[in-house]
């Protein structure tokens, strides 16, 4: 009887060990799959390979070691350890890539800002009066006169990449004219209003419209305009100027409007 009980105990223990081993094996396979997927993503991303090649190599080496351990003599803990290292190196590689891209964008923006400032200093005409008259004619030719708001200059969505708030280089000439005009008319203030079409999430569109208006405002400040002379508003998909049923209409609705005060600095009320 005692012998039978001992055999039963050993049988239960063997089953428990088997279950633990099975669970560990499943965990190892899952860890390997996750590490392999992460490595495949960074290996196929040219930006990551360019910015963090050493981290990608380490991710591949750790993954290869985890696969060897899983195939031959390694324990489940060893497999999971090297799979974790591989996945972590893949994450680090992507983080380094994002940091490099952000730094590249920052340097490009800084160079563009310096170029605009240089262009502003060099764009001198024979006299301030002539320059002021020329600029005013340029602004008026681009703007519309609205009864309730005064002079309104519209910047179309071609000045921004889709879903982005940073001004494209093609906007610089117009913004430069605007900065010069404000420098020559120090009493005038402006309200910069952002608008989108009705495609997508309303909350995102509202934020994007304000961010785009703020991007124009920041460029003006970089060019020497006092931020106290600038108001910023974002209206999202409100106040469309065309129907949103066609691409042409949606493109018209994606815009930034510059509302000018009169010569005494009196600005119409916001919408």
Secondary structure, DSSP 8 states (H G I E B T S, - for coil): -HHHHHHHHHHHHHHHHHHHHHHHHHHHHHHHHHHHHHHHHHHT-HHHHHH-HHHHHHHHHHHHHHHHHHHTT--HHHHHHHHHHHHHHHHHHHHHHHHHHHHHHHHHHHHHHHHHHHHHHH---S-HHHHHHHHHHHHHHHEEEETTTEEEEEEEGGGB-TT--SB-GGGHHHHHHHHHHHHH-TT--EEEEEE--S-S-HHHHHHHHHHHHHHHHHHHHHTT--GGGEEEEE-TT-S-SS-TTSHHHHHHHSEEEEEE--TTS------
